[in-house]
Amino acid sequence: MIPPDESIDKLPGHTTPTWEVELLISGVAVFAMLQLPGWLNDRLMFLLPRFEDSLRASLIMVFSYSMGAAVILAATFALHLLLRAYWIALVGMHSVYPDGIRWERLRMGPIERQVMQHRDGDFAAMVERADNRASVVFATGVALATILLVLTVLVVGLFAAGMTIAMALRWQVHAERVLLIGIAIVLGPSLLISLLDRRWGARLPEGNPLRRLIAAGFNLYARFGFANKGGVLGMLSSHHGRWRVQAIATAAIAVCLCGAMFGQLAMRAPERLGSYAGFPRFDKHTVNMVDAAYYDDQRDPLRSRMVPFIQSAEIDGHYLRLTVPYQPDRDAAAMRRTCPAAAKIDDADARAAATLHCLAALHPVTLDGKPVAGLRYDAGSDAQTERPALVAMIDVRALAAGRHELAIADASPAGDDPSLSDPWVIPFWH
């Protein structure tokens, strides 16, 4: 029987009062959040080739935290919509069948009936549990994503400040160390004041300088959103156990971060996904590979390997346009070693000319095994990515019809002589 003060046309009396706002936020944000990880991956692929290896590792770490927060929000909103849909279905069924489940009409054994009745309870209790579950998932996901975002913003701010100071003072520092120092500055004091509070907090009287310092630290972290003992996580911990909530939160963050990192690896090396172990794999130093990254009309500007490329695999015109992207992690190190005087020239034009000559010497070119006569590199750019590159126009009018191979030396940081490093080999047809 339905209580006289309730109607089957109304929601249960204990329904979470925020359910409408939760549905509105999830419905509006879920599609944006599902797009955000891909957008962040594109930005990462755009930035990575512009920096040396030391900065690349820091960028990957920062973007991993950002993408972890985005994945948490996307998963939270999608799961919340699913749970709310299940709750709405239960509410609708409660309206259609107000007397709930008629257990005596179900074909099941006595043990299964006892288990299911004990597990589900009455129908109103099922509706309330579904309602509460959706609200808890929504609040927990938003809280975890907020913590990750705040941590990322603080660490990035300290990292940027540290690198700016180092560049201004011309210090040679490792970007990874600066990033780790930033993380230690953000998280270290929090751990320290927590240990001090648990060890000596009860013994410190009101007005004690150390007590005031610890209280100020907790207040500062709370202002930045790190009050993990209060708010949503504090409420959950107080009702479901601190260790249980922390374990679930840690597992959720770890899964999302691993998913974000796996997504990056998959985008950077999509050929590794799938059952392709039996297919022959070659590196860049082989003549047996026609890689789409070598041809401007086939390559993906963001995800293809940053290698020299020509306009197409089939050359119909008189000239072959060769573009050799500038790679900071390899070319900059090679130039510092082979022609350090170029960077010390005072006149800007003369310095640019010396640098161009140095870069050209690092990337000699052969065509079908013979050096290209009169090869001239000009300073240019990759039109699709707007990254700087060397550009050379090679006359191919005298070439016979058929397959040809263009080899470009790699400015390997390991050797002084470009001829000692294995070249990129680009096959093409004329």
Secondary structure, DSSP 8 states (H G I E B T S, - for coil): ---TT--TTS--TT--TTHHHHHHHHHHHHHHHHHHHHHHHHHHHHHGGGS-HHHHHHHHHHHHHHHHHHHHHHHHHHHHHHHHHHHHHHHHHHHH-TT---GGGS---HHHHHHHHHHH-SHHHHHHHHHHHHHHHHHHHHHHHHHHHHHHHHHHHHHHHHHHHHHHTT----HHHHHHHHHHHHHHHHHHHHHHHHHHGGGS-TT-HHHHHHHHHHHHHHHTT--TTSHHHHHHHHHH-HHHHHHHHHHHHHHHHHHHHHHHHHHH-GGGSSS-TTS----TT-SS---GGGBTTT--TTTS----EES-SB--SSEEEEEEE--IIIIIHHHHHH-GGGGG-SSHHHHHHHHHHHHHHHS-EEETTEE-TT---EEEEETTTTEEEEEEEEE-TT--SSEEEEEE----TT-S-GGGS--EEEEEE-
